[in-house]
Amino acid sequence: MKLPDRKKISGIGPAVLLAAILLLGCGSGRRLYQLSGQTMGTTFHIKVAARSSSGLAKLRQAIALRLEQVEQSMSTFRADSEISRFNRLEAGQPFRPSADFRAVLEAARRVYRLSRGAWDGTVKPLVDLWGFGGKRPPETEPRPDQITLALKRTGFDRIGFLPDGSLRKTDSSLSLDLSSIAKGYGVDQVAETIRAAGFDDFLVEIGGEVRASGRRPDGRPWKVGINRPSSRAAAAEVIYAVELGDKSMATSGNYRRFFRIGDKTYSHIIDPRTGYPCQNGVVSATVIAPSCTLADGLATALMVMEPEQGLEMVAKIDGVEAFVVRSLPGQGLKRYFSPGFPPSAPF
């Protein structure tokens, strides 16, 4: 997903915020300010429309703190994070989650059930087996018995949600990776932080996941572009753009991370139900929803599902719309839209 006027940020470390940058003003007396930095292994960009920069210094600090809290809960790269402690948990042991961890798991359980298992936050053993967990891709396709064994270590329904608020695993080997939903949650939390600071007109983006509120300084809606789903496409190349107001949008794609064995291509999107990389031809899925947490999870689920099946699921969820792109041999890209998906806007 692409935002207008995005600038690359260099640096390392979570939630590194750069200084507020005055971008432009307009006749309304409001100006557009930008905050940028790094978090969750990616970059973020925040645009705020305001009459002055008053309060932005405190806002930068509040956002940095909130992103650090979310990352400390969800990062599998931190040995002391909440998710890492959960993954080391023995079966049957009670786990008292933070409000953040519980909220994400509740959303994750909803997406798991809505998609009938097409999204599953316990798919990490399969991701690792196929070489997308940081290891080198395999030189040959994993054996069926290896996939069967990895499947036995997955299953979001094997996490128990107890009435007292605690969690339990039914299998010690079960592990979580919430990367396909945690960025969306981070977007939502930053948006709430900005609103709590007294700003109503803003656009938040973390790693391509977006939440909009209010309008730009010129009074027009925020405009967001969706990247063309091709490994050969430039980062700024847009296939579709929408005007986004008081909604969230997330896009998932498989055209950047893949490998080949012989003449066969394997993408990093794994079908949790079969254990194999998806071969349904879906190359991009975009979801507009009330929360970015929900949009993020559903976008990944739509990558796994057949387009018609995915749009049927979306039709049953209030306030959610979707746009799916499929690559068909000899036919190019085919687009699928839910009935209420916004019309394309000039970009």
KAKA-V164269 format. One line per field, one symbol per residue. ss: DSSP state (2 for helix, 1 for strand, 0 for the rest). A space follows every 50 residues. Layout:
BEGIN
ss: ???
END
This chain:
BEGIN
ss: 01100000000000011000111110000011111111100111111111 00000222222222222222222200000002222220000000110022 22222222222222000000000222222000000000000002222222 20000222111000011110000000002222222222222222220000 01111100111110000000011111100000000001111111000111 11100001111001111001000000100001111111100222222222 22220022222222200000111111110001111110000000000
END
